[in-house]
Amino acid sequence: MSFEARGAGTAFQLRFRSFVGEANEFTCPCDAAGHVVMDEMSERARSNYLFARAMVGRLYAPPEITAEVHRELAFA
């Protein structure tokens, strides 16, 4: 059995690391430049994003843009 990777795409996330612990980290989808489309977020996600942004330097480190490569595997 063999397989090949098809349709490789990259998804980006804006990640706010918590100074308190990993359980309090926050991530949200963004583009390669770190821009977030708040209109596409749920109200709760938008509220969490705005809170994390406001708490940078107090509860959260400055956000990092992380890339995740997604590949669809096809079995031949």
DATA-V35262 format. One record per helix or strand of 2 or more residues. SS is the DSSP state (A for helix, B for strand). FROM is the first residue (numbers start at 1). TO is the last residue. If there is no record, write none. Layout:
ss = {SS,SS}
from = {FROM,FROM}
to = {TO,TO}
//
This chain:
ss = {B,A,B,A,A,B}
from = {3,22,26,38,43,64}
to = {16,24,30,40,54,75}
//
